[in-house]
Amino acid sequence: MDGKTKAIVAHIFFVGWIIAFVLNLNDKEEFTSFFIRQTLLLHVMVLIGWIPFFGWFFWIAGIILLVISLVSAINEEKKEIPFVGSYFQDWFKSF
């Protein structure tokens, strides 16, 4: 599986993220690693969205950013998530 395909799989719910993470362990590719780090934040935001009252904001923002990230993965562009994407790239370099 090539890096682009693994990056796209990482966007498919949290299960897809785990699959892409495991596949990337054996044959590490920087493109895939970039999107694994980015989508970790997005999946956490969507999970926070299940918290009543204020969670809907995180859910909507997570879904919108997930679609934007998916489009950039399909176009093979490395675009960081606004505001916090660079932090996630630094914090999770080992992914």
C-alpha positions in Angstrom: 0.0 0.0 0.0 1.4 3.4 -0.9 1.7 6.4 1.3 -1.2 8.3 -0.3 -3.6 5.3 0.3 -2.5 4.9 3.9 -3.0 8.7 4.5 -6.5 8.4 3.1 -7.3 5.4 5.3 -6.2 7.3 8.3 -9.1 9.7 7.8 -11.7 6.9 8.0 -12.9 7.0 11.6 -10.6 6.0 14.4 -10.4 2.4 13.1 -8.9 3.6 9.9 -6.4 5.7 11.9 -5.3 2.5 13.8 -5.0 0.5 10.5 -2.9 3.3 8.9 -0.8 3.6 12.0 0.0 -0.2 12.1 0.7 -0.3 8.4 3.0 2.6 8.7 5.0 1.0 11.5 6.6 -1.6 9.1 7.1 0.7 6.1 7.4 4.2 7.5 6.6 7.0 5.0 6.8 10.7 5.9 3.6 11.6 3.9 1.6 9.0 5.8 3.1 9.9 9.2 2.2 13.5 8.6 -1.5 12.7 8.2 -1.5 10.2 11.0 -0.3 13.0 13.3 -2.9 15.4 11.9 -5.9 13.1 12.0 -5.2 12.0 15.6 -6.2 15.5 16.7 -9.2 15.5 14.4 -10.5 12.1 15.7 -10.1 13.3 19.2 -12.1 16.4 18.4 -14.9 14.3 16.9 -14.9 12.1 20.0 -15.2 15.2 22.3 -18.2 16.1 20.2 -20.2 13.5 22.0 -20.1 15.5 25.2 -23.4 17.2 25.7 -23.9 20.9 25.3 -20.5 22.3 24.3 -19.3 19.2 22.4 -21.2 20.0 19.2 -18.8 22.8 18.4 -15.8 20.3 18.5 -17.8 17.8 16.5 -18.6 20.2 13.7 -15.1 21.7 13.6 -13.6 18.2 13.6 -15.7 17.0 10.7 -15.0 20.2 8.7 -11.2 20.0 9.3 -11.3 16.2 8.6 -12.8 16.8 5.2 -10.2 19.6 4.4 -7.4 17.3 5.5 -8.8 14.4 3.4 -8.9 16.6 0.3 -5.3 17.6 0.9 -4.3 14.0 1.3 -6.0 13.1 -1.9 -4.2 15.9 -3.7 -0.9 14.8 -2.1 -0.4 18.1 -0.3 0.9 18.5 3.3 -1.4 21.1 4.8 -1.4 21.5 8.6 -4.5 22.0 10.6 -5.0 25.7 11.5 -3.7 26.8 14.9 -2.7 23.5 16.4 -1.4 21.4 13.5 2.2 22.4 13.9 2.1 21.5 17.6 0.8 18.0 16.8 3.6 17.6 14.3 6.1 18.4 17.0 4.5 16.5 19.9 4.0 13.2 17.9 7.2 13.0 15.8 7.6 9.4 16.7 4.4 8.5 14.8 
